[in-house]
Amino acid sequence: MIKLKDILNEGIPSRFEGYFDNVNDNVARLEKNLKQLIFDLGKEGLKKESSEVAALYKKHIIEFKVKLKNFERKYRD
């Protein structure tokens, strides 16, 4: 029996789930590498560069993660 929810929710088909998993895994790796880079730059005394990378991380990576999560909530069920 088809549920009303299924008819109304025309989201992204589940066959695309692998793409989302890959993107999430790659973002997690990128996030880990950026955090290590920020730490290492600061450790070497490159505070200005470390702060600049941290600002880029905060502005772009974290924002992307939040927007992707909202997108998934909106279109995946």
N, C-alpha and C positions, 0 to 999 in steps of 0.2 A: 504494500500500500504506500502511495506517495504522500508524504507529509506536507503540510502547507509551508512549513519552514524550508523544506527542500525546494519548493517552487519559488519562494520569495528570495531565497539566498542564491543568487547567481554569482558566486564567488569564483575564485581560481580553482580549477580542478586539482584533485589530490595528486595527479601524476606529476605535477610541478613541485611537489614537496622536496624532491632531491635538490633542486636548484636553491631553494631557501636554506636547506641544510648546508650546502656547500658555501653559500654566501656567509652564513653565520659562522661556520668554521674558519673561513678565510679572514673575516673581520676579527675573530678572536685571536688568530695568529698575528695579524697586523697590530692589534692592540697590545699584545704581549711584547712584540718587537719594539714598538714605539715607546712603551714604558721603560724597557731596558735601555734604549737609546737615550731617553731623557735622563735616566739615572746615571748612565756612563758619562754623558756630556757634563753633567753637574759634578761628578766625581773628578773629572779631569780639569775642573776649574773653568769650564766654558759655560758660565751661568747664563749669559745673554742668549747663547744658542740653545741651551737647554730650555729656557723660558719660552723662546720662540717656537720650538717644536711642541712644547706642552700646550701653548696657545692654539697651534694648528690642530693638535690632537683633540683638544676640548671643543674647538669650533666645528670641526668637520667630522671626525670619527664618532664622537659621542652623539652629535646631532644626527648623523646617518643611522646609528644604531636605534635611536629613539624613533625616527621616522619609519625605519623598516619594521620595527616592532608594531607600531601603530598601523602600518599598511597590512601586516599579517593579521592583526586582530580584525581589521575591517573586512578583508577579503577572504580570509581562510577561516574555516570553522572546524 
